Amino acid sequence: MNKILWGIIIVLFIGWILGFLVFKILGGIIHILLVLAIVLIIYNWFTGIKEKG
């Protein structure tokens, strides 16, 4: 599950960067992708702490 979340995070982050550089018109949607990636990173971080502790 951890590898899947990191894969999704990387895909969303790359999509955000490409969208920001290539498609200026879709800026709002691209920023939503960034927010989703950040939320997944935070979720993964908290679940990782619970599993270790």
N, CA and C atoms as an extended XYZ file, in Angstrom:
159
Properties=species:S:1:pos:R:3:atomname:S:1:resname:S:1:resid:I:1 pbc="F F F"
N         0.835       -1.197        0.000 N   MET     1
C         0.000        0.000        0.000 CA  MET     1
C         0.871        1.249        0.000 C   MET     1
N         1.982        1.188        0.712 N   ASN     2
C         2.865        2.339        0.812 CA  ASN     2
C         3.442        2.703       -0.546 C   ASN     2
N         3.846        1.694       -1.337 N   LYS     3
C         4.414        1.946       -2.657 CA  LYS     3
C         3.378        2.519       -3.603 C   LYS     3
N         2.138        2.089       -3.471 N   ILE     4
C         1.068        2.599       -4.324 CA  ILE     4
C         0.835        4.082       -4.035 C   ILE     4
N         0.802        4.443       -2.760 N   LEU     5
C         0.596        5.851       -2.410 CA  LEU     5
C         1.727        6.723       -2.934 C   LEU     5
N         2.972        6.254       -2.798 N   TRP     6
C         4.101        7.039       -3.313 CA  TRP     6
C         4.036        7.145       -4.824 C   TRP     6
N         3.582        6.111       -5.494 N   GLY     7
C         3.421        6.163       -6.949 CA  GLY     7
C         2.394        7.192       -7.362 C   GLY     7
N         1.268        7.226       -6.634 N   ILE     8
C         0.226        8.220       -6.914 CA  ILE     8
C         0.749        9.620       -6.652 C   ILE     8
N         1.492        9.785       -5.570 N   ILE     9
C         2.046       11.099       -5.229 CA  ILE     9
C         2.987       11.577       -6.337 C   ILE     9
N         3.840       10.704       -6.818 N   ILE    10
C         4.791       11.090       -7.862 CA  ILE    10
C         4.068       11.441       -9.152 C   ILE    10
N         3.073       10.636       -9.521 N   VAL    11
C         2.316       10.919      -10.745 CA  VAL    11
C         1.592       12.256      -10.639 C   VAL    11
N         0.972       12.525       -9.507 N   LEU    12
C         0.272       13.794       -9.330 CA  LEU    12
C         1.237       14.968       -9.360 C   LEU    12
N         2.392       14.812       -8.754 N   PHE    13
C         3.372       15.889       -8.728 CA  PHE    13
C         3.916       16.170      -10.125 C   PHE    13
N         4.227       15.112      -10.874 N   ILE    14
C         4.701       15.297      -12.248 CA  ILE    14
C         3.609       15.914      -13.108 C   ILE    14
N         2.378       15.470      -12.930 N   GLY    15
C         1.250       16.060      -13.665 CA  GLY    15
C         1.083       17.529      -13.342 C   GLY    15
N         1.293       17.891      -12.077 N   TRP    16
C         1.190       19.291      -11.688 CA  TRP    16
C         2.282       20.122      -12.362 C   TRP    16
N         3.506       19.625      -12.342 N   ILE    17
C         4.610       20.366      -12.952 CA  ILE    17
C         4.392       20.511      -14.457 C   ILE    17
N         4.045       19.419      -15.127 N   LEU    18
C         3.812       19.486      -16.569 CA  LEU    18
C         2.645       20.406      -16.901 C   LEU    18
N         1.588       20.303      -16.144 N   GLY    19
C         0.430       21.152      -16.381 CA  GLY    19
C         0.728       22.610      -16.135 C   GLY    19
N         1.530       22.876      -15.132 N   PHE    20
C         1.874       24.263      -14.820 CA  PHE    20
C         2.742       24.866      -15.919 C   PHE    20
N         3.642       24.070      -16.472 N   LEU    21
C         4.554       24.574      -17.494 CA  LEU    21
C         3.944       24.548      -18.890 C   LEU    21
N         3.096       23.558      -19.167 N   VAL    22
C         2.585       23.374      -20.520 CA  VAL    22
C         1.211       24.010      -20.708 C   VAL    22
N         0.321       23.799      -19.781 N   PHE    23
C        -1.059       24.247      -19.930 CA  PHE    23
C        -1.387       25.334      -18.913 C   PHE    23
N        -1.119       26.571      -19.258 N   LYS    24
C        -1.399       27.677      -18.337 CA  LYS    24
C        -2.898       27.844      -18.097 C   LYS    24
N        -3.727       27.446      -19.044 N   ILE    25
C        -5.171       27.635      -18.938 CA  ILE    25
C        -5.764       26.767      -17.828 C   ILE    25
N        -5.199       25.592      -17.635 N   LEU    26
C        -5.733       24.649      -16.660 CA  LEU    26
C        -5.084       24.809      -15.287 C   LEU    26
N        -4.678       25.995      -14.936 N   GLY    27
C        -3.962       26.230      -13.684 CA  GLY    27
C        -4.722       25.791      -12.447 C   GLY    27
N        -6.027       26.025      -12.416 N   GLY    28
C        -6.827       25.644      -11.253 CA  GLY    28
C        -6.853       24.143      -11.033 C   GLY    28
N        -7.031       23.395      -12.093 N   ILE    29
C        -7.070       21.937      -11.990 CA  ILE    29
C        -5.709       21.394      -11.573 C   ILE    29
N        -4.661       22.004      -12.084 N   ILE    30
C        -3.319       21.558      -11.754 CA  ILE    30
C        -3.023       21.794      -10.275 C   ILE    30
N        -3.479       22.898       -9.739 N   HIS    31
C        -3.249       23.164       -8.328 CA  HIS    31
C        -4.055       22.215       -7.446 C   HIS    31
N        -5.196       21.773       -7.922 N   ILE    32
C        -5.955       20.756       -7.190 CA  ILE    32
C        -5.150       19.459       -7.128 C   ILE    32
N        -4.464       19.116       -8.226 N   LEU    33
C        -3.607       17.924       -8.216 CA  LEU    33
C        -2.490       18.068       -7.186 C   LEU    33
N        -1.927       19.245       -7.077 N   LEU    34
C        -0.872       19.474       -6.092 CA  LEU    34
C        -1.409       19.302       -4.678 C   LEU    34
N        -2.583       19.840       -4.415 N   VAL    35
C        -3.181       19.702       -3.090 CA  VAL    35
C        -3.440       18.231       -2.780 C   VAL    35
N        -3.924       17.479       -3.755 N   LEU    36
C        -4.151       16.047       -3.536 CA  LEU    36
C        -2.846       15.320       -3.237 C   LEU    36
N        -1.784       15.670       -3.942 N   ALA    37
C        -0.493       15.043       -3.685 CA  ALA    37
C        -0.007       15.353       -2.274 C   ALA    37
N        -0.175       16.586       -1.836 N   ILE    38
C         0.258       16.967       -0.487 CA  ILE    38
C        -0.567       16.233        0.568 C   ILE    38
N        -1.861       16.118        0.335 N   VAL    39
C        -2.724       15.394        1.274 CA  VAL    39
C        -2.294       13.936        1.365 C   VAL    39
N        -1.970       13.325        0.224 N   LEU    40
C        -1.519       11.933        0.255 CA  LEU    40
C        -0.185       11.782        0.973 C   LEU    40
N         0.709       12.750        0.812 N   ILE    41
C         1.988       12.703        1.525 CA  ILE    41
C         1.757       12.772        3.032 C   ILE    41
N         0.902       13.679        3.466 N   ILE    42
C         0.619       13.828        4.897 CA  ILE    42
C        -0.061       12.571        5.436 C   ILE    42
N        -1.012       12.031        4.684 N   TYR    43
C        -1.689       10.805        5.099 CA  TYR    43
C        -0.697        9.652        5.236 C   TYR    43
N         0.172        9.531        4.251 N   ASN    44
C         1.175        8.471        4.278 CA  ASN    44
C         2.122        8.647        5.463 C   ASN    44
N         2.476        9.854        5.764 N   TRP    45
C         3.369       10.141        6.875 CA  TRP    45
C         2.730        9.733        8.207 C   TRP    45
N         1.454       10.107        8.411 N   PHE    46
C         0.768        9.768        9.659 CA  PHE    46
C         0.529        8.275        9.785 C   PHE    46
N         0.153        7.598        8.707 N   THR    47
C        -0.074        6.155        8.812 CA  THR    47
C         1.240        5.421        9.027 C   THR    47
N         2.346        5.945        8.503 N   GLY    48
C         3.651        5.344        8.727 CA  GLY    48
C         4.072        5.445       10.182 C   GLY    48
N         3.738        6.564       10.821 N   ILE    49
C         4.064        6.754       12.241 CA  ILE    49
C         3.249        5.781       13.095 C   ILE    49
N         1.976        5.583       12.779 N   LYS    50
C         1.129        4.684       13.559 CA  LYS    50
C         1.601        3.245       13.435 C   LYS    50
N         2.065        2.843       12.242 N   GLU    51
C         2.511        1.466       12.053 CA  GLU    51
C         3.812        1.200       12.809 C   GLU    51
N         4.693        2.190       12.896 N   LYS    52
C         5.968        2.011       13.594 CA  LYS    52
C         5.779        2.029       15.111 C   LYS    52
N         4.824        2.839       15.571 N   GLY    53
C         4.644        3.016       17.003 CA  GLY    53
C         3.725        2.029       17.554 C   GLY    53
